[in-house]
Amino acid sequence: MKPMCTYKGIGTVLYLCFGLTLLLADSEDSRLYQIESARIEYTIHGGGILAPELNLTIEGEGKLRFRDWGRTSLVEEETQERTSGILSYAETFSRYVKYNQKEQWSVDYGQGVILERAVPKGKRLQNLTKGMTPHGKARIAGKECDVWAKEGERVCLYKGVPLLIERELFGISYEKRAHTVNEDINISSQECTLPDFPVRKIALFKTSIKQKKGVTEIAKQLEGMVKELSGKKSMELQRHKRHYLNRLGENIFRQQKVVLPAKLESMKRARECLQLAENSFHANGCLEAYGATRYEGEMKEEVPHIGLWSAQEKRRIMERFDEKIAYLASKMKCIRAAKHIDDLSRCMTP
């Protein structure tokens, strides 16, 4: 009996030691970064030719704050997408997401709510370098980081923290680059707080709550497409290039399909108003009303100020409106028939 008791005691000790080892390993494995706490600031830029005569520009800034080796972190980003050329479009996207090991809170500024959802086990520990190969080192924001790359994507990690994320697909590029890194600093709980919005819990896979489908910025679409097309042959990709560029421009296309007809009607109203204007005060009121008419994503149009409402000035301004109205009216049939951004771009090309 004594040997049996001894064996049982040793087994218990071994079990406890093994359990403690697993616990410590699990604690180490749950670290997202190899830095206890940090505050990183980024610049964001990118863009390219989205369609004929249509250039895209992406600009913004971001922040990453974390403590407890990344077990609690906060990601902030604000980016603006603009097009120049034959179509004018500008939209700003704000991203504010807080994580811990179990939950994720995403701020929806449009609806004024915070969406809370559970983080699937291991989701936060996903490998940013999956499918990539090492490509030496680089120095970013004063830190030496490890470069990893694959076709269309490159990252540079400093102790697990991304200091550079680059993506490129069909000439559309995105870069998020750190310019300031402050590590092992005191990150207070105040720096990881969320706006004072009501919290709405969202189920992981299914939910009965109807959510408004938000506009997905091109930067996020590009990220998804790079992953979707990873490993496909270049010839095959080039054959479908236009299809994917149209997907990237889908939000702009839908917005412009609404804005352009509305713009034509707005110009017609402004012309009618100017036709009846008896002095510069009334004429400027017509132009101010026209300039103030904006739609979601539409860039503000600057309008001139009329000093003297003479017959000559009236004729000059009316002729300008007549030209704009005639031009846009001649494009309406094509605009209404357009199926994607490439069609719309060709419609608007002089």
C-alpha positions, 0 to 999 in steps of 0.5 A: 500500500505504501508504494501505491500511496507514494506513486499517487503522491508523485503523480499528483505533484507531476500533474500539478507541475504539468498543469502549472507549465501549461498555464504559464505557457498559455499565459506566454502564448496569449501575448499579442506583442513582445512589448508590454505597452506602447503607443504607435502613430501611423500615416496612411496614404495610397491610391491609383488609377481606378478607371479611365480619367479617374484617379483615386487618393487615400490619405489618413492617420492611425494610432495603436495603443496597447497594454498588458502585452497587447491583451488590451488594445485600441485601434484608431484610424481616420482615412479619406478617399477622394477621386479627381478627374471626371468624377468628384468624390470624397468620403471620410471613414473613421475606425475605432476598435477596442479589443481584449482577449474575449471581446471586441468593441467597434464604434459605429459613428453613423448609427451612434452605437458600439457593437460588441461581439465575442472574439473567436478563440485564437482570432486575435493571435492570427499570424500577420505573416501567413503565406509570406517569406522573410525579406530582410530588415528595414528601419522604420520610425527609428526601430529595426523591424523584420520584413515579410512579403508575398505578391501584393503585400508586405509587412514589417514587424517590430517585436510582433507590432506592425510598423508597416503594412503595404498592399498593391493590386492592379495599380491601386496601393495602400500604405500604413507606416509608423512614424512614432513608436513609444514603447513600455510607457504607462497606458492609462485606462482613460486612453482605452475608453470608448465613446459614450454610445449605447452598446449593442451585443452582436452574436458571433455568427447569427443575429436577429438584429438587423444592421445597416450595411455600411460602406466599406472603404477601398482600403479594407476592400483591397485587403480582402482582395489581396488575400482572396487572390493570393496564389493566383497566376498573374495572367489569370489576374490580368484577365480579370483586372477590370472586374476587380477594379470595378469592385473597388469602385462600387461604392463610388459608382453607387454614390455617383449614380444618385448624385449626377442626376440630382446635380442636373436638377440642382443646376436647373433650379439654380438657372431658373432662380438666376433668370428671375434674379433682379439684383446681385443680392438675389443672384448671390442667394441663388448661387449660395443655395446651389453651392450648399446643395450637397449629397453624401460623398459629393465634394463642395463646389465653390461658386463665384460672388457676384458684385454687380448684376449687370445684363452682361454679367447675368448673360455670362453666368447664365451661359455657363449654367446652360453649358453645364446643364447641356453637357450633363443632360447629354450624358444622362442616358449613358449614366442611367445605363451604366453598370459599374465605375468603368462604364460611368467613367467612360460616360463622363469622358468628354 
